[in-house]
């Protein structure tokens, strides 16, 4: 394994850890598939930590607005929320 791959793995692991921490601070938890999906989506934005925070904040706002009943967000729920985040972002332009 080259150093780039190792560094990429380390940053992906760190990103997953940060995502878990942000959600658990609000007593919300992502299922394993949802966590993987959100980490992949954030990674596709690039390494900008502020952008990651902004997206996670919007996701958390929508979760609270929609009054999600359970503290565990599954992949289907997360995808619906991310779709709404993207729709709102397009409307802001």
Biopython code that builds the backbone (N, CA, C, O; Angstrom):
import numpy as np
from Bio.PDB.StructureBuilder import StructureBuilder

atoms = [
    (1, "UNK", "N", (0.853, -1.179, 0.000)),
    (1, "UNK", "CA", (0.000, 0.000, 0.000)),
    (1, "UNK", "C", (0.895, 1.236, 0.000)),
    (1, "UNK", "O", (1.829, 1.332, 0.796)),
    (2, "UNK", "N", (0.610, 2.171, -0.886)),
    (2, "UNK", "CA", (1.426, 3.381, -0.915)),
    (2, "UNK", "C", (0.932, 4.382, 0.123)),
    (2, "UNK", "O", (-0.132, 4.207, 0.716)),
    (3, "UNK", "N", (1.719, 5.430, 0.331)),
    (3, "UNK", "CA", (1.390, 6.395, 1.383)),
    (3, "UNK", "C", (0.107, 7.159, 1.072)),
    (3, "UNK", "O", (-0.606, 7.555, 1.994)),
    (4, "UNK", "N", (-0.204, 7.376, -0.208)),
    (4, "UNK", "CA", (-1.427, 8.082, -0.576)),
    (4, "UNK", "C", (-2.654, 7.277, -0.163)),
    (4, "UNK", "O", (-3.604, 7.819, 0.403)),
    (5, "UNK", "N", (-2.624, 5.995, -0.447)),
    (5, "UNK", "CA", (-3.752, 5.141, -0.079)),
    (5, "UNK", "C", (-3.908, 5.089, 1.434)),
    (5, "UNK", "O", (-5.022, 5.145, 1.954)),
    (6, "UNK", "N", (-2.793, 4.983, 2.132)),
    (6, "UNK", "CA", (-2.848, 4.948, 3.598)),
    (6, "UNK", "C", (-3.385, 6.269, 4.130)),
    (6, "UNK", "O", (-4.204, 6.278, 5.049)),
    (7, "UNK", "N", (-2.936, 7.378, 3.565)),
    (7, "UNK", "CA", (-3.411, 8.693, 3.992)),
    (7, "UNK", "C", (-4.885, 8.872, 3.699)),
    (7, "UNK", "O", (-5.618, 9.448, 4.503)),
    (8, "UNK", "N", (-5.327, 8.375, 2.539)),
    (8, "UNK", "CA", (-6.735, 8.455, 2.184)),
    (8, "UNK", "C", (-7.587, 7.651, 3.144)),
    (8, "UNK", "O", (-8.669, 8.083, 3.541)),
    (9, "UNK", "N", (-7.089, 6.467, 3.518)),
    (9, "UNK", "CA", (-7.816, 5.622, 4.467)),
    (9, "UNK", "C", (-7.888, 6.307, 5.823)),
    (9, "UNK", "O", (-8.929, 6.296, 6.480)),
    (10, "UNK", "N", (-6.776, 6.900, 6.236)),
    (10, "UNK", "CA", (-6.743, 7.567, 7.536)),
    (10, "UNK", "C", (-7.726, 8.737, 7.560)),
    (10, "UNK", "O", (-8.456, 8.907, 8.536)),
    (11, "UNK", "N", (-7.754, 9.546, 6.494)),
    (11, "UNK", "CA", (-8.660, 10.688, 6.479)),
    (11, "UNK", "C", (-10.117, 10.231, 6.401)),
    (11, "UNK", "O", (-10.990, 10.873, 6.984)),
    (12, "UNK", "N", (-10.394, 9.135, 5.693)),
    (12, "UNK", "CA", (-11.755, 8.603, 5.631)),
    (12, "UNK", "C", (-12.193, 8.120, 7.010)),
    (12, "UNK", "O", (-13.333, 8.340, 7.417)),
    (13, "UNK", "N", (-11.292, 7.469, 7.718)),
    (13, "UNK", "CA", (-11.591, 7.001, 9.076)),
    (13, "UNK", "C", (-11.830, 8.188, 9.999)),
    (13, "UNK", "O", (-12.747, 8.164, 10.820)),
    (14, "UNK", "N", (-11.018, 9.213, 9.867)),
    (14, "UNK", "CA", (-11.173, 10.422, 10.680)),
    (14, "UNK", "C", (-12.503, 11.109, 10.367)),
    (14, "UNK", "O", (-13.195, 11.570, 11.275)),
    (15, "UNK", "N", (-12.856, 11.176, 9.092)),
    (15, "UNK", "CA", (-14.122, 11.790, 8.695)),
    (15, "UNK", "C", (-15.297, 11.021, 9.296)),
    (15, "UNK", "O", (-16.226, 11.630, 9.825)),
    (16, "UNK", "N", (-15.264, 9.701, 9.221)),
    (16, "UNK", "CA", (-16.324, 8.888, 9.822)),
    (16, "UNK", "C", (-16.417, 9.151, 11.325)),
    (16, "UNK", "O", (-17.514, 9.250, 11.876)),
    (17, "UNK", "N", (-15.272, 9.264, 11.979)),
    (17, "UNK", "CA", (-15.244, 9.526, 13.421)),
    (17, "UNK", "C", (-15.889, 10.884, 13.730)),
    (17, "UNK", "O", (-16.669, 11.010, 14.674)),
    (18, "UNK", "N", (-15.550, 11.897, 12.920)),
    (18, "UNK", "CA", (-16.127, 13.238, 13.124)),
    (18, "UNK", "C", (-17.635, 13.225, 12.911)),
    (18, "UNK", "O", (-18.382, 13.824, 13.685)),
    (19, "UNK", "N", (-18.084, 12.539, 11.859)),
    (19, "UNK", "CA", (-19.521, 12.453, 11.573)),
    (19, "UNK", "C", (-20.246, 11.801, 12.749)),
    (19, "UNK", "O", (-21.262, 12.316, 13.216)),
    (20, "UNK", "N", (-19.729, 10.678, 13.226)),
    (20, "UNK", "CA", (-20.340, 9.988, 14.373)),
    (20, "UNK", "C", (-20.424, 10.914, 15.584)),
    (20, "UNK", "O", (-21.439, 10.953, 16.279)),
    (21, "UNK", "N", (-19.351, 11.654, 15.824)),
    (21, "UNK", "CA", (-19.293, 12.543, 16.987)),
    (21, "UNK", "C", (-20.337, 13.658, 16.889)),
    (21, "UNK", "O", (-21.026, 13.958, 17.865)),
    (22, "UNK", "N", (-20.449, 14.268, 15.706)),
    (22, "UNK", "CA", (-21.413, 15.358, 15.510)),
    (22, "UNK", "C", (-22.841, 14.859, 15.725)),
    (22, "UNK", "O", (-23.638, 15.518, 16.393)),
    (23, "UNK", "N", (-23.159, 13.708, 15.165)),
    (23, "UNK", "CA", (-24.516, 13.178, 15.297)),
    (23, "UNK", "C", (-24.791, 12.702, 16.720)),
    (23, "UNK", "O", (-25.873, 12.945, 17.254)),
    (24, "UNK", "N", (-23.826, 12.029, 17.336)),
    (24, "UNK", "CA", (-24.068, 11.516, 18.690)),
    (24, "UNK", "C", (-24.197, 12.647, 19.705)),
    (24, "UNK", "O", (-24.838, 12.474, 20.741)),
    (25, "UNK", "N", (-23.597, 13.800, 19.422)),
    (25, "UNK", "CA", (-23.745, 14.957, 20.312)),
    (25, "UNK", "C", (-25.207, 15.402, 20.385)),
    (25, "UNK", "O", (-25.615, 16.045, 21.353)),
    (26, "UNK", "N", (-25.990, 15.062, 19.369)),
    (26, "UNK", "CA", (-27.419, 15.390, 19.347)),
    (26, "UNK", "C", (-28.284, 14.151, 19.588)),
    (26, "UNK", "O", (-29.473, 14.136, 19.267)),
    (27, "UNK", "N", (-27.674, 13.128, 20.150)),
    (27, "UNK", "CA", (-28.367, 11.859, 20.430)),
    (27, "UNK", "C", (-28.951, 11.233, 19.172)),
    (27, "UNK", "O", (-30.017, 10.619, 19.202)),
    (28, "UNK", "N", (-28.234, 11.399, 18.066)),
    (28, "UNK", "CA", (-28.614, 10.772, 16.806)),
    (28, "UNK", "C", (-27.497, 9.842, 16.374)),
    (28, "UNK", "O", (-26.318, 10.122, 16.591)),
    (29, "UNK", "N", (-27.878, 8.751, 15.772)),
    (29, "UNK", "CA", (-26.885, 7.770, 15.346)),
    (29, "UNK", "C", (-27.207, 7.328, 13.932)),
    (29, "UNK", "O", (-28.372, 7.184, 13.563)),
    (30, "UNK", "N", (-26.170, 7.115, 13.151)),
    (30, "UNK", "CA", (-26.322, 6.660, 11.780)),
    (30, "UNK", "C", (-26.082, 5.164, 11.715)),
    (30, "UNK", "O", (-25.137, 4.647, 12.311)),
    (31, "UNK", "N", (-26.948, 4.471, 10.986)),
    (31, "UNK", "CA", (-26.690, 3.066, 10.718)),
    (31, "UNK", "C", (-25.387, 2.965, 9.934)),
    (31, "UNK", "O", (-24.921, 3.951, 9.364)),
    (32, "UNK", "N", (-24.807, 1.786, 9.908)),
    (32, "UNK", "CA", (-23.506, 1.595, 9.250)),
    (32, "UNK", "C", (-23.541, 2.017, 7.783)),
    (32, "UNK", "O", (-22.628, 2.695, 7.310)),
    (33, "UNK", "N", (-24.593, 1.617, 7.058)),
    (33, "UNK", "CA", (-24.704, 1.994, 5.646)),
    (33, "UNK", "C", (-24.879, 3.496, 5.493)),
    (33, "UNK", "O", (-24.306, 4.100, 4.586)),
    (34, "UNK", "N", (-25.661, 4.099, 6.369)),
    (34, "UNK", "CA", (-25.883, 5.544, 6.306)),
    (34, "UNK", "C", (-24.587, 6.294, 6.600)),
    (34, "UNK", "O", (-24.285, 7.296, 5.950)),
    (35, "UNK", "N", (-23.828, 5.815, 7.569)),
    (35, "UNK", "CA", (-22.547, 6.439, 7.899)),
    (35, "UNK", "C", (-21.592, 6.363, 6.711)),
    (35, "UNK", "O", (-20.939, 7.347, 6.364)),
    (36, "UNK", "N", (-21.516, 5.185, 6.091)),
    (36, "UNK", "CA", (-20.662, 5.023, 4.907)),
    (36, "UNK", "C", (-21.094, 5.972, 3.794)),
    (36, "UNK", "O", (-20.262, 6.621, 3.160)),
    (37, "UNK", "N", (-22.397, 6.045, 3.567)),
    (37, "UNK", "CA", (-22.934, 6.879, 2.492)),
    (37, "UNK", "C", (-22.629, 8.355, 2.739)),
    (37, "UNK", "O", (-22.172, 9.055, 1.835)),
    (38, "UNK", "N", (-22.879, 8.829, 3.963)),
    (38, "UNK", "CA", (-22.621, 10.236, 4.267)),
    (38, "UNK", "C", (-21.136, 10.545, 4.171)),
    (38, "UNK", "O", (-20.762, 11.591, 3.642)),
    (39, "UNK", "N", (-20.293, 9.669, 4.663)),
    (39, "UNK", "CA", (-18.844, 9.878, 4.560)),
    (39, "UNK", "C", (-18.419, 9.951, 3.095)),
    (39, "UNK", "O", (-17.586, 10.782, 2.735)),
    (40, "UNK", "N", (-18.982, 9.091, 2.250)),
    (40, "UNK", "CA", (-18.676, 9.130, 0.814)),
    (40, "UNK", "C", (-19.136, 10.443, 0.189)),
    (40, "UNK", "O", (-18.421, 11.037, -0.617)),
    (41, "UNK", "N", (-20.324, 10.889, 0.560)),
    (41, "UNK", "CA", (-20.846, 12.149, 0.021)),
    (41, "UNK", "C", (-19.968, 13.327, 0.437)),
    (41, "UNK", "O", (-19.677, 14.207, -0.374)),
    (42, "UNK", "N", (-19.552, 13.340, 1.691)),
    (42, "UNK", "CA", (-18.692, 14.426, 2.174)),
    (42, "UNK", "C", (-17.322, 14.366, 1.510)),
    (42, "UNK", "O", (-16.747, 15.401, 1.174)),
    (43, "UNK", "N", (-16.801, 13.163, 1.323)),
    (43, "UNK", "CA", (-15.507, 12.996, 0.662)),
    (43, "UNK", "C", (-15.570, 13.533, -0.759)),
    (43, "UNK", "O", (-14.604, 14.127, -1.238)),
    (44, "UNK", "N", (-16.692, 13.333, -1.436)),
    (44, "UNK", "CA", (-16.826, 13.811, -2.817)),
    (44, "UNK", "C", (-16.820, 15.337, -2.888)),
    (44, "UNK", "O", (-16.565, 15.906, -3.949)),
    (45, "UNK", "N", (-17.098, 16.001, -1.765)),
    (45, "UNK", "CA", (-17.022, 17.465, -1.722)),
    (45, "UNK", "C", (-15.579, 17.950, -1.667)),
    (45, "UNK", "O", (-15.297, 19.118, -1.937)),
    (46, "UNK", "N", (-14.679, 17.057, -1.320)),
    (46, "UNK", "CA", (-13.284, 17.448, -1.152)),
    (46, "UNK", "C", (-12.942, 17.500, 0.324)),
    (46, "UNK", "O", (-13.751, 17.122, 1.172)),
    (47, "UNK", "N", (-11.760, 17.962, 0.625)),
    (47, "UNK", "CA", (-11.268, 17.931, 1.992)),
    (47, "UNK", "C", (-11.612, 19.139, 2.834)),
    (47, "UNK", "O", (-11.031, 19.325, 3.903)),
    (48, "UNK", "N", (-12.540, 19.966, 2.383)),
    (48, "UNK", "CA", (-12.882, 21.188, 3.100)),
    (48, "UNK", "C", (-13.740, 20.870, 4.325)),
    (48, "UNK", "O", (-14.923, 20.551, 4.206)),
    (49, "UNK", "N", (-13.136, 20.962, 5.474)),
    (49, "UNK", "CA", (-13.820, 20.617, 6.729)),
    (49, "UNK", "C", (-15.017, 21.538, 7.003)),
    (49, "UNK", "O", (-16.034, 21.099, 7.540)),
    (50, "UNK", "N", (-14.886, 22.824, 6.628)),
    (50, "UNK", "CA", (-15.992, 23.764, 6.838)),
    (50, "UNK", "C", (-17.208, 23.367, 6.011)),
    (50, "UNK", "O", (-18.342, 23.455, 6.483)),
    (51, "UNK", "N", (-16.973, 22.930, 4.783)),
    (51, "UNK", "CA", (-18.074, 22.479, 3.927)),
    (51, "UNK", "C", (-18.732, 21.236, 4.523)),
    (51, "UNK", "O", (-19.956, 21.105, 4.501)),
    (52, "UNK", "N", (-17.926, 20.337, 5.051)),
    (52, "UNK", "CA", (-18.466, 19.131, 5.693)),
    (52, "UNK", "C", (-19.367, 19.535, 6.863)),
    (52, "UNK", "O", (-20.470, 19.010, 7.012)),
    (53, "UNK", "N", (-18.894, 20.465, 7.686)),
    (53, "UNK", "CA", (-19.664, 20.928, 8.840)),
    (53, "UNK", "C", (-20.983, 21.548, 8.395)),
    (53, "UNK", "O", (-22.027, 21.320, 9.006)),
    (54, "UNK", "N", (-20.922, 22.337, 7.321)),
    (54, "UNK", "CA", (-22.121, 23.006, 6.816)),
    (54, "UNK", "C", (-23.168, 21.980, 6.378)),
    (54, "UNK", "O", (-24.347, 22.108, 6.707)),
    (55, "UNK", "N", (-22.733, 20.971, 5.642)),
    (55, "UNK", "CA", (-23.656, 19.928, 5.183)),
    (55, "UNK", "C", (-24.229, 19.171, 6.378)),
    (55, "UNK", "O", (-25.435, 18.929, 6.440)),
    (56, "UNK", "N", (-23.374, 18.798, 7.323)),
    (56, "UNK", "CA", (-23.865, 18.058, 8.498)),
    (56, "UNK", "C", (-24.847, 18.907, 9.301)),
    (56, "UNK", "O", (-25.837, 18.385, 9.814)),
    (57, "UNK", "N", (-24.587, 20.204, 9.414)),
    (57, "UNK", "CA", (-25.504, 21.094, 10.132)),
    (57, "UNK", "C", (-26.864, 21.138, 9.451)),
    (57, "UNK", "O", (-27.900, 21.105, 10.117)),
    (58, "UNK", "N", (-26.860, 21.214, 8.116)),
    (58, "UNK", "CA", (-28.124, 21.233, 7.375)),
    (58, "UNK", "C", (-28.881, 19.919, 7.554)),
    (58, "UNK", "O", (-30.100, 19.912, 7.724)),
    (59, "UNK", "N", (-28.151, 18.822, 7.514)),
    (59, "UNK", "CA", (-28.782, 17.511, 7.716)),
    (59, "UNK", "C", (-29.423, 17.466, 9.102)),
    (59, "UNK", "O", (-30.570, 17.043, 9.242)),
    (60, "UNK", "N", (-28.693, 17.896, 10.114)),
    (60, "UNK", "CA", (-29.220, 17.874, 11.482)),
    (60, "UNK", "C", (-30.427, 18.794, 11.630)),
    (60, "UNK", "O", (-31.384, 18.452, 12.324)),
    (61, "UNK", "N", (-30.391, 19.960, 10.985)),
    (61, "UNK", "CA", (-31.539, 20.875, 11.022)),
    (61, "UNK", "C", (-32.780, 20.200, 10.454)),
    (61, "UNK", "O", (-33.861, 20.264, 11.039)),
    (62, "UNK", "N", (-32.608, 19.553, 9.306)),
    (62, "UNK", "CA", (-33.752, 18.885, 8.675)),
    (62, "UNK", "C", (-34.261, 17.717, 9.507)),
    (62, "UNK", "O", (-35.468, 17.487, 9.580)),
    (63, "UNK", "N", (-33.362, 16.989, 10.125)),
    (63, "UNK", "CA", (-33.774, 15.880, 10.992)),
    (63, "UNK", "C", (-34.652, 16.427, 12.112)),
    (63, "UNK", "O", (-35.689, 15.848, 12.436)),
    (64, "UNK", "N", (-34.234, 17.540, 12.699)),
    (64, "UNK", "CA", (-35.010, 18.142, 13.787)),
    (64, "UNK", "C", (-36.338, 18.698, 13.275)),
    (64, "UNK", "O", (-37.369, 18.537, 13.929)),
    (65, "UNK", "N", (-36.321, 19.353, 12.103)),
    (65, "UNK", "CA", (-37.550, 19.916, 11.538)),
    (65, "UNK", "C", (-38.565, 18.824, 11.221)),
    (65, "UNK", "O", (-39.762, 18.987, 11.459)),
    (66, "UNK", "N", (-38.083, 17.724, 10.691)),
    (66, "UNK", "CA", (-38.982, 16.639, 10.293)),
    (66, "UNK", "C", (-39.407, 15.784, 11.481)),
    (66, "UNK", "O", (-40.267, 14.912, 11.354)),
    (67, "UNK", "N", (-38.798, 16.040, 12.635)),
    (67, "UNK", "CA", (-39.179, 15.307, 13.835)),
    (67, "UNK", "C", (-38.978, 13.811, 13.706)),
    (67, "UNK", "O", (-39.871, 13.025, 14.020)),
    (68, "UNK", "N", (-37.810, 13.426, 13.248)),
    (68, "UNK", "CA", (-37.509, 12.000, 13.102)),
    (68, "UNK", "C", (-37.724, 11.321, 14.447)),
    (68, "UNK", "O", (-37.167, 11.730, 15.465)),
    (69, "UNK", "N", (-38.541, 10.276, 14.428)),
    (69, "UNK", "CA", (-38.987, 9.612, 15.653)),
    (69, "UNK", "C", (-37.885, 8.877, 16.402)),
    (69, "UNK", "O", (-37.850, 8.886, 17.632)),
    (70, "UNK", "N", (-37.004, 8.255, 15.672)),
    (70, "UNK", "CA", (-35.978, 7.426, 16.291)),
    (70, "UNK", "C", (-34.629, 8.128, 16.250)),
    (70, "UNK", "O", (-34.398, 8.988, 15.399)),
    (71, "UNK", "N", (-33.754, 7.772, 17.150)),
    (71, "UNK", "CA", (-32.416, 8.350, 17.169)),
    (71, "UNK", "C", (-31.483, 7.714, 16.161)),
    (71, "UNK", "O", (-30.363, 8.183, 15.961)),
    (72, "UNK", "N", (-31.945, 6.635, 15.518)),
    (72, "UNK", "CA", (-31.119, 5.932, 14.544)),
    (72, "UNK", "C", (-31.599, 6.264, 13.138)),
    (72, "UNK", "O", (-32.737, 5.972, 12.772)),
    (73, "UNK", "N", (-30.714, 6.879, 12.354)),
    (73, "UNK", "CA", (-31.050, 7.215, 10.972)),
    (73, "UNK", "C", (-30.534, 6.121, 10.052)),
    (73, "UNK", "O", (-29.343, 5.810, 10.051)),
    (74, "UNK", "N", (-31.429, 5.545, 9.274)),
    (74, "UNK", "CA", (-30.992, 4.525, 8.331)),
    (74, "UNK", "C", (-30.659, 5.175, 6.987)),
    (74, "UNK", "O", (-30.823, 6.382, 6.808)),
    (75, "UNK", "N", (-30.198, 4.368, 6.066)),
    (75, "UNK", "CA", (-29.752, 4.865, 4.767)),
    (75, "UNK", "C", (-30.887, 5.546, 4.008)),
    (75, "UNK", "O", (-30.685, 6.605, 3.414)),
    (76, "UNK", "N", (-32.061, 4.957, 4.020)),
    (76, "UNK", "CA", (-33.206, 5.525, 3.296)),
    (76, "UNK", "C", (-33.559, 6.917, 3.821)),
    (76, "UNK", "O", (-33.775, 7.844, 3.040)),
    (77, "UNK", "N", (-33.616, 7.055, 5.123)),
    (77, "UNK", "CA", (-33.923, 8.339, 5.756)),
    (77, "UNK", "C", (-32.842, 9.371, 5.428)),
    (77, "UNK", "O", (-33.153, 10.513, 5.090)),
    (78, "UNK", "N", (-31.581, 8.972, 5.529)),
    (78, "UNK", "CA", (-30.475, 9.883, 5.245)),
    (78, "UNK", "C", (-30.507, 10.346, 3.792)),
    (78, "UNK", "O", (-30.306, 11.528, 3.515)),
    (79, "UNK", "N", (-30.757, 9.427, 2.867)),
    (79, "UNK", "CA", (-30.816, 9.804, 1.448)),
    (79, "UNK", "C", (-31.922, 10.825, 1.202)),
    (79, "UNK", "O", (-31.724, 11.779, 0.449)),
    (80, "UNK", "N", (-33.078, 10.639, 1.823)),
    (80, "UNK", "CA", (-34.185, 11.585, 1.668)),
    (80, "UNK", "C", (-33.795, 12.960, 2.205)),
    (80, "UNK", "O", (-34.114, 13.983, 1.601)),
    (81, "UNK", "N", (-33.112, 12.976, 3.328)),
    (81, "UNK", "CA", (-32.694, 14.242, 3.927)),
    (81, "UNK", "C", (-31.629, 14.920, 3.066)),
    (81, "UNK", "O", (-31.684, 16.132, 2.859)),
    (82, "UNK", "N", (-30.663, 14.151, 2.562)),
    (82, "UNK", "CA", (-29.634, 14.729, 1.689)),
    (82, "UNK", "C", (-30.243, 15.254, 0.392)),
    (82, "UNK", "O", (-29.788, 16.264, -0.144)),
    (83, "UNK", "N", (-31.261, 14.577, -0.108)),
    (83, "UNK", "CA", (-31.961, 15.051, -1.304)),
    (83, "UNK", "C", (-32.577, 16.421, -1.027)),
    (83, "UNK", "O", (-32.494, 17.326, -1.858)),
    (84, "UNK", "N", (-33.189, 16.565, 0.135)),
    (84, "UNK", "CA", (-33.789, 17.844, 0.534)),
    (84, "UNK", "C", (-32.716, 18.923, 0.698)),
    (84, "UNK", "O", (-32.917, 20.064, 0.282)),
    (85, "UNK", "N", (-31.587, 18.571, 1.296)),
    (85, "UNK", "CA", (-30.472, 19.522, 1.454)),
    (85, "UNK", "C", (-30.029, 20.021, 0.086)),
    (85, "UNK", "O", (-29.843, 21.222, -0.110)),
    (86, "UNK", "N", (-29.859, 19.103, -0.860)),
    (86, "UNK", "CA", (-29.435, 19.481, -2.210)),
    (86, "UNK", "C", (-30.477, 20.343, -2.909)),
    (86, "UNK", "O", (-30.130, 21.289, -3.617)),
    (87, "UNK", "N", (-31.748, 20.021, -2.712)),
    (87, "UNK", "CA", (-32.828, 20.813, -3.312)),
    (87, "UNK", "C", (-32.813, 22.236, -2.768)),
    (87, "UNK", "O", (-32.952, 23.194, -3.528)),
    (88, "UNK", "N", (-32.648, 22.375, -1.468)),
    (88, "UNK", "CA", (-32.587, 23.701, -0.851)),
    (88, "UNK", "C", (-31.384, 24.483, -1.354)),
    (88, "UNK", "O", (-31.469, 25.686, -1.602)),
    (89, "UNK", "N", (-30.262, 23.785, -1.501)),
    (89, "UNK", "CA", (-29.040, 24.436, -1.973)),
    (89, "UNK", "C", (-29.240, 24.986, -3.387)),
    (89, "UNK", "O", (-28.798, 26.094, -3.690)),
    (90, "UNK", "N", (-29.901, 24.219, -4.244)),
    (90, "UNK", "CA", (-30.166, 24.674, -5.614)),
    (90, "UNK", "C", (-31.101, 25.873, -5.612)),
    (90, "UNK", "O", (-30.937, 26.782, -6.425)),
    (91, "UNK", "N", (-32.079, 25.890, -4.715)),
    (91, "UNK", "CA", (-33.021, 27.007, -4.635)),
    (91, "UNK", "C", (-32.366, 28.288, -4.133)),
    (91, "UNK", "O", (-32.852, 29.384, -4.413)),
    (92, "UNK", "N", (-31.267, 28.159, -3.396)),
    (92, "UNK", "CA", (-30.563, 29.333, -2.870)),
    (92, "UNK", "C", (-29.778, 30.065, -3.951)),
    (92, "UNK", "O", (-29.468, 31.247, -3.812)),
    (93, "UNK", "N", (-29.463, 29.358, -5.023)),
    (93, "UNK", "CA", (-28.633, 29.959, -6.083)),
    (93, "UNK", "C", (-29.370, 30.972, -6.886)),
    (93, "UNK", "O", (-28.804, 31.559, -7.809)),
]
sb = StructureBuilder()
sb.init_structure("model")
sb.init_model(0)
sb.init_chain("A")
sb.init_seg("    ")
for serial, (resi, resn, name, xyz) in enumerate(atoms, 1):
    if name == "N":
        sb.init_residue(resn, " ", resi, " ")
    sb.init_atom(name, np.array(xyz, "f"), 0.0, 1.0, " ", f" {name:<3s}", serial, name[0])
structure = sb.get_structure()
